[in-house]
Amino acid sequence: MRGMTKSVVWVAREALAVGRRSFPAYGSRTSRHDFTQAQLFALLVLRQFLQTDYRGLVTLVAEWQEIRKALGLRKVPHYSTLAYAARRLLPEAEKGGLSTAPS
C-alpha cells in the first residue's frame, strides 16, 4: 500500500502527467493556447487537494513559484478560467460527482 503525500508539488506533477495522458492539449484549434487542458486539470486537482475555492487557488499559485514551475505556467489563469475548465473537464464533479455508494 502506498502512503499518502502532503507534497503539493508532487500532487501537481502527478496531476499534470495524468492530464497529459487523458486530454488533448487544447480544447479547440482556435483556442488562445494560454493554458493546456492538462495544466487546467492539474490546477483543479490542486483546488481539491488544498480544499480552497477558485480565487484562493489563483492567489496561492500566483505566490508559489515552485507550483508554477512544476506546471509550466508562464502566467496564472483568472479564476473564471478555472471555473469554465471545471465544467468542461469534470462535468460529473459539477453535478455532485459519481456516487460510490452501493445501489
C-alpha positions as a Markdown table, in Angstrom:
| # | Residue | x | y | z |
|---|---|---|---|---|
| 1 | Met | 0.0 | 0.0 | 0.0 |
| 2 | Arg | 1.3 | 3.4 | -1.0 |
| 3 | Gly | 1.4 | 6.1 | 1.6 |
| 4 | Met | -0.4 | 9.4 | 1.4 |
| 5 | Thr | 1.5 | 12.5 | 0.3 |
| 6 | Lys | 1.4 | 16.0 | 1.7 |
| 7 | Ser | 3.5 | 17.5 | -1.0 |
| 8 | Val | 1.6 | 19.9 | -3.1 |
| 9 | Val | 4.3 | 20.0 | -5.8 |
| 10 | Trp | 4.2 | 16.2 | -6.1 |
| 11 | Val | 0.4 | 16.2 | -6.5 |
| 12 | Ala | 0.7 | 19.0 | -9.1 |
| 13 | Arg | 3.3 | 17.0 | -11.1 |
| 14 | Glu | 1.2 | 13.8 | -10.9 |
| 15 | Ala | -2.0 | 15.5 | -11.9 |
| 16 | Leu | -0.2 | 17.2 | -14.8 |
| 17 | Ala | 1.0 | 13.8 | -16.0 |
| 18 | Val | -2.5 | 12.3 | -15.8 |
| 19 | Gly | -3.9 | 15.3 | -17.6 |
| 20 | Arg | -1.5 | 14.9 | -20.4 |
| 21 | Arg | -2.5 | 11.3 | -20.9 |
| 22 | Ser | -6.2 | 12.0 | -20.6 |
| 23 | Phe | -6.9 | 15.2 | -22.5 |
| 24 | Pro | -5.8 | 16.7 | -25.9 |
| 25 | Ala | -3.5 | 19.7 | -25.4 |
| 26 | Tyr | -6.2 | 22.2 | -26.2 |
| 27 | Gly | -10.0 | 22.2 | -26.4 |
| 28 | Ser | -10.1 | 23.5 | -29.9 |
| 29 | Arg | -7.8 | 24.6 | -32.7 |
| 30 | Thr | -9.0 | 28.2 | -32.3 |
| 31 | Ser | -8.4 | 28.5 | -28.5 |
| 32 | Arg | -6.0 | 31.1 | -27.3 |
| 33 | His | -3.5 | 28.4 | -26.2 |
| 34 | Asp | -2.6 | 30.2 | -22.9 |
| 35 | Phe | -3.0 | 27.0 | -20.9 |
| 36 | Thr | -3.2 | 23.4 | -21.8 |
| 37 | Gln | -6.1 | 21.3 | -20.7 |
| 38 | Ala | -3.6 | 19.2 | -18.6 |
| 39 | Gln | -2.4 | 22.4 | -16.8 |
| 40 | Leu | -6.0 | 23.4 | -16.0 |
| 41 | Phe | -6.8 | 19.8 | -14.9 |
| 42 | Ala | -3.8 | 19.9 | -12.6 |
| 43 | Leu | -4.9 | 23.2 | -11.1 |
| 44 | Leu | -8.4 | 21.7 | -10.5 |
| 45 | Val | -6.9 | 18.8 | -8.7 |
| 46 | Leu | -4.8 | 21.2 | -6.6 |
| 47 | Arg | -8.0 | 23.0 | -5.7 |
| 48 | Gln | -9.5 | 19.9 | -4.3 |
| 49 | Phe | -6.2 | 18.9 | -2.6 |
| 50 | Leu | -5.9 | 22.3 | -0.9 |
| 51 | Gln | -9.6 | 22.5 | -0.2 |
| 52 | Thr | -9.9 | 26.0 | -1.5 |
| 53 | Asp | -12.1 | 28.0 | -4.0 |
| 54 | Tyr | -11.0 | 29.2 | -7.4 |
| 55 | Arg | -10.0 | 32.6 | -6.2 |
| 56 | Gly | -8.0 | 31.2 | -3.3 |
| 57 | Leu | -6.2 | 28.8 | -5.7 |
| 58 | Val | -5.3 | 31.6 | -8.1 |
| 59 | Thr | -3.8 | 33.6 | -5.2 |
| 60 | Leu | -1.8 | 30.6 | -3.9 |
| 61 | Val | -0.5 | 29.8 | -7.4 |
| 62 | Ala | 0.4 | 33.4 | -8.0 |
| 63 | Glu | 2.5 | 33.4 | -4.8 |
| 64 | Trp | 4.0 | 29.9 | -5.2 |
| 65 | Gln | 6.7 | 29.9 | -7.9 |
| 66 | Glu | 7.5 | 26.2 | -7.4 |
| 67 | Ile | 4.0 | 25.2 | -8.3 |
| 68 | Arg | 4.0 | 27.5 | -11.4 |
| 69 | Lys | 7.3 | 25.9 | -12.5 |
| 70 | Ala | 6.1 | 22.4 | -11.9 |
| 71 | Leu | 3.1 | 23.0 | -14.1 |
| 72 | Gly | 5.0 | 25.0 | -16.7 |
| 73 | Leu | 2.8 | 28.1 | -16.2 |
| 74 | Arg | 4.0 | 31.4 | -17.7 |
| 75 | Lys | 1.1 | 33.2 | -16.1 |
| 76 | Val | -1.7 | 32.4 | -13.7 |
| 77 | Pro | -5.2 | 31.9 | -15.0 |
| 78 | His | -8.1 | 34.0 | -14.0 |
| 79 | Tyr | -10.4 | 32.2 | -11.5 |
| 80 | Ser | -13.2 | 32.2 | -14.1 |
| 81 | Thr | -10.9 | 30.2 | -16.5 |
| 82 | Leu | -10.7 | 27.5 | -13.8 |
| 83 | Ala | -14.5 | 27.5 | -13.3 |
| 84 | Tyr | -15.2 | 27.1 | -17.0 |
| 85 | Ala | -12.5 | 24.4 | -17.2 |
| 86 | Ala | -14.1 | 22.5 | -14.4 |
| 87 | Arg | -17.4 | 22.5 | -16.2 |
| 88 | Arg | -15.7 | 21.2 | -19.4 |
| 89 | Leu | -13.2 | 18.8 | -18.0 |
| 90 | Leu | -15.0 | 17.5 | -14.9 |
| 91 | Pro | -18.7 | 17.5 | -15.8 |
| 92 | Glu | -19.6 | 14.8 | -13.3 |
| 93 | Ala | -17.9 | 16.7 | -10.4 |
| 94 | Glu | -20.1 | 19.7 | -11.1 |
| 95 | Lys | -23.2 | 17.6 | -10.9 |
| 96 | Gly | -22.2 | 16.3 | -7.5 |
| 97 | Gly | -19.8 | 13.6 | -8.6 |
| 98 | Leu | -20.2 | 9.9 | -9.3 |
| 99 | Ser | -21.7 | 8.1 | -6.4 |
| 100 | Thr | -19.5 | 5.4 | -4.9 |
| 101 | Ala | -22.3 | 4.3 | -2.5 |
| 102 | Pro | -23.8 | 0.9 | -3.3 |
| 103 | Ser | -27.1 | 1.0 | -5.1 |
